[in-house]
Amino acid sequence: MAVGPENFPLMPAIAGVRLGTAKAGVKKPGRRDLVVIEVPNGASVAATFTRNAFCAAPVHVARDHLGQTAPRYLLINTGNANAGTGARGRQDAESCCTALADLAGIDSQQVMPFSTGVIGEPLPVEKIAAGLPEALAALAEDQWEAAAEGIMTTDTRIKGATTQVELSGGVVTINGISKGSGMIQPNMATMLGFVACDADIAPDTLQQWLREAVSVSFNAITVDSDTSTNDACTLIATGKGPTITAGEDEQRFRHALTGVLTELAQAIIRDGEGATKFVTLQVEQARTVEEARAVAFTVAHSPLVKTALYASDANWGRILAAVGRAPVDSLDVDRVVIDLGEVRLVEQGGRAESYTEEAGARVMAREEITIRIELGRGDASATVWTSDLSHDYVSINADYRS
């Protein structure tokens, strides 16, 4: 179950970025569950990682390796998170890096590992190592769709986005894939996201631009308020295309990058576990962006709001109550305005005089809904995307390990 049509775009090749997949049987036989992404020599690589204190072993290793040398390969497995596995988990992640490095003729520190799946189980290193020759043999620049399939877990559809932007030095291509469906409230990253472009950007600059783009895309989504142990987002700039110069070129590139990341982030919400609704929460007239985000996430996380959305029940009092308990000091409720789509719900401290149950129910029945909240206390704003909470969400997570 997902919201909106499935539409994986045709990805243009990015010279030097090759992707290969294998069916290693990490958890279940017969499905793509191992992905290798080759990074060309001279490329810049940036990444953001989860802030979960129990971050997975591959997060530790990937972060360490990125800080030590220029990565040449990304190694991703599904079916096993290699999280909550202690010292053995780090050893297993390093062993997988060494296995790939030996086959590719590089240093093991030039491999960044990523894992997703069940927490607390040992990583099947032998299966991953055995699948690496198949993945390397499949390396090609046109395998974005296969790689998007290979990183899925409970996802019901592959997720990808691409764009090309005209700059003074020529055209830059940006491709990206992501995975995620449940355990979604990223904190400095998404569940897993891999993005590449052919621009020439210094590593420190690339890291800054990625962090800022992530803050308004992957860090602005929530399915269930759970931050994963394995969240990571990686951005490759091959350096084989135009150099990004300050001014209009930088603005256009960063706008395009944020657009790709936002499309990938929204695709995760559209495919949220059991989701039947895609919901945009716009909070305006806050004192700070942080305040606006706090209100938006309070509403987005409310089980009562989310179940009302699933039922298409225009129970506007649940939205009002969620706004009222958000961590906002001295909120003047008489100045708060809440709209459901084009229907005014709340103004002057209570139900809007123009509101009718029929109008509210008509909006709630839609697959895509916008809830707009004005706080009447400043000029800051923020947007968050979320989904509803259905019976299927409970069933998917109750049966996850079976």
N, C-alpha and C positions, 0 to 999 in steps of 0.2 A: 504494500500500500504506500503510495506517495502522492504528493500534490503536484499537479501540472504534468505536461507531457515530458517524456524522456527524450532528451535531445543532445546527444554527444556530438560535438562539432568536429568538422574535418580539421585536423591539426597540421599546419604547415611544418615541414622539417626545420629544425634548428641545427645548423651545421655543427657537428662534433658531439651533440647530445644523443646518445644511443640508448635504447631501452630494450631489455630482454626479460622474458618470464619463463617460469618452469612450474611443473606440477610436482612438488616435492613431498606431498602427503604429510605436511606438518601437523594437521589435525584430521583432515578428511582426504581420502584419496580422490584423484580425478578432477581436481580443480586447481586453477592457477593460484598459488599461494607464496611464490617467491619471485621477487622483482629485483633486477639489477639495472641501475642507471649509470652510464659512463659519462664522466665529466671531462671535457677536453683540457689539455695542458694550457696553462695560462689563464684559466677561468677564475673568476671571483665567486666565492660561495658564502652565503649568509644563512643563518638559521635562528629560529626562536624555539624555545622548549617550555614544557610544562613547569609550573612552579609547585606542583604537588610534592610534598615532602617525601613521599614514597615513590619518587620518580623511578622509572624502570632502568634496569641495567644498561640497555642500549642508549638511553638518554645520557647517562653519565659518560659512556664511551664515546658517543658521537660528539658531545660537547668538548670532551678532552681532545679528541683527534682534530676537530675543527680549529682548536686553539694552537695546535702544534705544527700543522703543515697544510698544504693545499690539497683538498680532497680530489681524488680521481674517480671514485666509485661510491654510489649510495647502494646499500644492501637492505632490502625490506622483506620481512616475512609476515604473514598473517597466521592466525590460528593459535598463536602463543605470544603473550605480551612480554615474557621474560621480566616480569615485575614481581616484587615481593620475593625475590629469589636469592637475596644476600650476595655473599662473595662469589658463590658459584655462578650466579647470573652474570656477573661482570666477566668472569673467566670464559663463560660460554659465548658471550657477545664478542669478546676478543678473539676467541677461537674461530668464530665465523668470519671475522675480518681477516684473520691470517689465512684461512682456507681460500678466500677470494683473492687475496693479495698474491699468494703463491701461484695461482692459476694465471693471474694477470701480469705477473712480473713487476710488482710494485711493493712498497713498504706497507705493512698492515695499518699504519697510522693514516694512510691515505684512503682508508675505507671508513665511511660513516654508517653505522648500523641503525636500523629502525625496526621495531616490532609492534604488533597489535594482536589482541586476542585475549585469551583467558589469563587472569592474574594468578600467580602463585604456583605455577607448574614449571618444572625444569624445561629449558629449551632443548628440543631434539636436534642437537648439533649435527649428528650424523646424517639425518635426513636433509638438512639444509646444505651441508657440504656435498652430499651426493647429487643434489639438484643444481649446483652451481654450473657445471659444464653445459647443461641444457640451456640455462639462462644466458650464459656467455655466448653460446653458439647462435642464439636468437637475436643478439644485439643488432638493432637497426634504428635509423632515425624516424621511421614511420610507425613505431609500435606504442604510441601514446595510449590508444584505446585498450590494447592488451594489458599494458601496465596499470591502467585505471581499474581494470577487472581484477588484476592480481593483488591489489591492496585492499579489496573489500573484505568486510566481516559480516555484520548483520545488514549491511547496505542491500537495498533491493535494486539499485541501478548504479551504473558507472557515472562518474562525475568529472567533467572537464570544462575548461574555458580557454578561449584563445582570442587574441586581438593583434592587430598590426597598427602601429602609429608612425605617421610621417614626421620626421625630424629634419633639421637642417642638413645633417650628414647622410640622410637616407632613411629607409624604413626599418623599424625595429619590430620583431615578432616576439610575443610573449605567450607561452603555452603553460597550462597548469592542470594538474589532476589533484583530487582530494578524496578522502574516504571519511566516513563518519555517519552515524545514525542514532546511536545512543551513547550514554555517558558523555553528554555534550554540554559543557559550559567551559570552553577553552580559557586558559589563563596564560597568555603570552604565545599561544599557538592554536592550531586546530588539532583535530584528532590525528590526521596525517595529511600533509599537503606538500606537493613537489611542483615547483614552478621554475621555468627556465626562460631566458631571453638571450638574444644575440648582441646585446649592447655591451659597450666597454665602460665598466664602472669599477672604481676602486673598492676593495673589500670593506673598508670602514664605512664608506658612503653607502654601499649596498646594504650593510647591516642596519644603518640608521633608517633608510627608506623602507626596508622590510618591516622593521619594528613599528614604524608609524602607520604603515598600510595595514598591518595586522590589527592594530588597536581599533580600527573602525570597520573591520570586516570579520575576521575569525574571532576576535574578542568581543564581538557584538552579537553573538548568537547563543541560544540556549535551548536545549530540548528538555533537560531534566535537572539542571543545576549541578550536575556531577562533573568535576574536572578529572580527566583521565590521568593515569600515571605515565602515559606514553605520548602525550600530545607533542607534535613537532611540525614545523613548517620550514622548508628549505627553499632557497632562491639561488639559482645559478645564473651568472652573467658571463657568457662565453668570451666576450671581448673580440669576437670576430665581426661585429657590426659597428655601427656608428658610436663614437664617443659622446656621452651625454654631457653637454655643456650647461653651465648655469643660465638661468633665465627661462625663456619660453620652452626650450627643449626639455629642461628638467621638469617644469610644470606639466608638460604634455605627457612625458614618460610616467611620472609618478601618478598622474590621474589614470592613465591606462593600467598601470600595475594595480592600483587600488580597485579598479573596475574588475579585473580578473579575479583578484582575491575575494572581492565581494560576491561575485557570481558563484565562485566555488563554495563560499560560506553559506550562501542562501540555498545552494543545492543540498547541503547537509540538512538544513531545516526542512526543505521540501521532502526529504527522504527520512525524516525523523521516525524512530521506531513507532509504528502504529499511527503515524500522522495522517490526519484528514484535512487539516487547515494549515495555511501559511499565514502567519500573523506579523504585521509590522507595528511596532510600538514607537511612536514619535512623542518625545517629551520636549516641550519648548518652554521658554520664559523661566528657566531655572537660573539660580545664581551662578552655578558652575557646571561644567560638563560632567564632573563626578556626581553631582547632585542629580542631574538629569538621568544619568545612567543608573543610579541607585533606584530611582522611581521606576524606570523602565524595567529593570530586572526584578524588582519586587512584584510588579504585576505579572511579568513573564513567568515567574517561578510559582505563582499561586496555584495550587492544585484545584482550588474552587473555580478560579477563572478559567483554567485550562480544561476542566471537565465541562464547564458551561459552553465553552467554544466547541467542544466535541459534540455536545448535544444540540448545538445551534439554539441554545437557550439565552435569550436576551436578558439575563439576570445582571443588570448593570450595577446593582448594589455590590456585587463581588469586586468589580473593578474599582468602585469608589472606596471600598474598605481596604483594598490593597494599596491604593495611593495614600490613604490615610495612615497606614502603618509603616510606610517607607521611612527610612532614616533621614528625615528632613526637619530641621529645627524651626519651630515657630511658623508652621505652615498656616497661612490664612485661607481656610477652606472656602470662604466667600469669593475668593479670586480664582479658584480652580475651575477650569472648563475641561470637560471630557466629551470627545466626539467618537462615535462608532461609525466609521465610514463618513457618509454625509449627514448622519443623524446626530443631533445634539442630545447627549445624555444628561449632563450635569452642568449647572451653572448656579452661582449665588448660593452655594451651600447645599443644594438639593437637586431633585429631578427638574430638568428643563421643562418649562411650560409647553414647549412645542413637541415634546417627546410623546410618541405613541408606541405601544407594545408591537403593533403590526410593523411599523417602520424599523424598529430594532430587530425584530425577528427576521425581517427580509435581509438585512445586512449579515446577521449571524449565520444565515443559511449558505453564504458564499464560501467558496474554497479559499479565497484570498481576502483577508480582512485587515483594515488599518484602524488602530486605536490611537487617537491623538489626545495628548494631555497637555494643557497649558497651566503652569503653576502661578503665573502672574507675579513673579518676584525677581526677574532678571532677563538677560539676553542669551543665556547659554542653552544649548539643545543637544540631544543625542538620539540616535535611532538604534533599536535592538530588534532582532528577528527571532521569533519563537514558533512553536507548534502547539497543537492541542494535546490532550492526554486521553487516550482511548483504552478500551479493553485490550486491544492487541499489544499495547506497550507492556502491560502486566504479563501477558502470555509470553511474549518474546523474551523478556528478562527472567521469567520464572523457568523457562526451558533452555536458557542460554548454554548451560554446560552439558546438556543431554545430547 
